[in-house]
Amino acid sequence: MQSNEPVIVVQNLVKKFGNFVANDNLSFEVYPGEVFGFLGANGAGKTTAIRILCGLSRPTSGKVMVGGFDANTESEKIKTNIGYMSQKFSLYDDLTVRENIRFYAGIYHIPYNIIKTRTNDLLQKLGLEHARDKLIHDIPLGWKQKLAFSIAVFHEPSIVFLDEPTGGVDPITRRQFWDMIYEAAHRGITVFVTTHYMDEAEYCNRVSIMVDGKIADLDTPNNLKTKHNAANMDEVFQKLARGRKY
Amino acid sequence: MRTILFLLQKEFLQIKRNKSMLPIIFVIPIIQLIILVNAATLELKHINMYIVDKELSTTSRQIVSKFKASPFFAVKSSSFSLSEAMNDLKRDKVDVIIHIPAGFERNLVRNNKAKVQVIINSINGTVGGIANAYVSSIIAEYNKKVIADLVSVTPNAFSATPSITVTSSFWYNPQLNYKTFMVPAVLVFLVTLIGMFLSALNLVREKELGTIEQINVTPIKKYQFIAGKLIPFWVIALFELAFGLTVGKLIFDIPMVGSIPLVFGVAAVYLLVVLGIGLFISTLVDTQQQAMFIAFFFMLIFILMSGVFTSAECMPEWAQQLNHINPIFYFIRVIRMILLKGSGFKDIVNEFVALSVYACFVLSLAIWRYRKVA
């Protein structure tokens, strides 16, 4: 973990939908190369926050800087520097593995020859060479998730946002998925990941726990466990969420 | 530009893989042309007629035989009772009653005039009007013959009746063939339907699937995305027009007096308008169902006001004003002018300019309304 300039700066972020406050005064910073976990129950406001950071939604108030650009005014500039893997699976079902890669790579202005070599490398690494011409529709979910992640970082963004990337996949695939996340972080890509699997929280460098649209606590997994006198992250979360009002 | 090429490649691959696409492109036009062109006709033939001839004289029989010989009328029944005839009219068994009263021949000879009563079912005003015209023309013709006979019987009674003869010659559609008139219009519907619906539904589908999020998070420009959605369906619709014109020529032998490239030139601009409306609708809604309803709403108004069945020039003033924003109105007019009259570019320049302005406006609107940020 580096301690230089933060790549994400969020100050007093508020997002309201009518009277409902989805994000209540969030403030945090994320540093380059960090694996930053965003934890919380369903409806805690994780997806809302990640969509604002990606420039898909505007904050109601507060300052949000991503990669040096303001999410309020320069969201299109943010978009050249980030990758995003949404909760809702978003590769094209009716395109093949290779066509999906080529399409997204093309949109990010990667030159043809680089797309070609990088695609071959990627398929080899994922062990998907035999499935290169299969439709996404016909390949198993675990493969789709890994492919979606690879496509999100295909253009070597400085930050990648993952919104519940491991929903519905088996433990082995989840483990492999986290290996890929580490590898990306190792290459210098900052990883911002939301999840509600508490075991995954242990894999993060730092974790912020959201309860009811607020950040209940933010620290490294070890510090959080010590601070809340808990054996694992699950217990930390239980303790923090207990004070939750309905 | 390169981004647009990648978008186009993706769209065409998806269209190619969509199994319902091929039937939509090839079967719909043929069915539409064959059914609509043959069915939607204003030519009236075999109008059912009831004859009440209370006289059965030579003269009345002559009149009746005129109607029997006419291809426009089918004499269903006849009796001496007008009330029976009225019953049949109420039951929709007949649409026209010819009532020749007793004393018809006597009146004609003695008083030089006699009356025939004609009762027409005019629930459909147009049909009623046309039936009336046919009946009148048959009676008028008979009337002329009667006058001629009278003149020859008593040569001194009248010196030759002066008369003005009107001879009509019908231009551009000399046989008054309804199909010639309809085929171009049906072709317009066809490309409009394909263009507006396919483009509107396609973009909304990406919203429904969630893939649009993944696009919106890329640095793609709004106009690039809209162009990527526009061009594929523009190409398909133009192809559709070519295919439809070929079918129209082969099956209906419609005249193609004017320049075919000019038809495609106008169609190219017209389709930008139609697709622009489709795309604009899709930026407003969230589901394919909503898109379908809104597109259908506009299609219906545009089609009925376009002057395809009724002449647009005869509509009330406000409706004609409203037609200024009806793209179908312009294109139906232009395609008929070019194909049937052989009008050149300078004859249709107003419509062409109007469509061009419209295209710029509606596409700007679609690009403006497409939001990458919710």
Interface residues (C-beta under 8 A of the other chain):
Chain A: R51 C54 G55 L56 S57 R58 S75 E76 K79 T80 I82 Y84 S86 K88 F89 S90 L91 Y92 D93 D94 L95 E99 R102 F103 Y104 G106 I107 Y108 H109 L135
Chain B: R2 T3 L5 F6 L7 Q9 K10 L13 Q14 R17 N18 L209 G210 T211 E213 Q214 I215 N216 V217 T218 P219 I220 K372 V373 A374
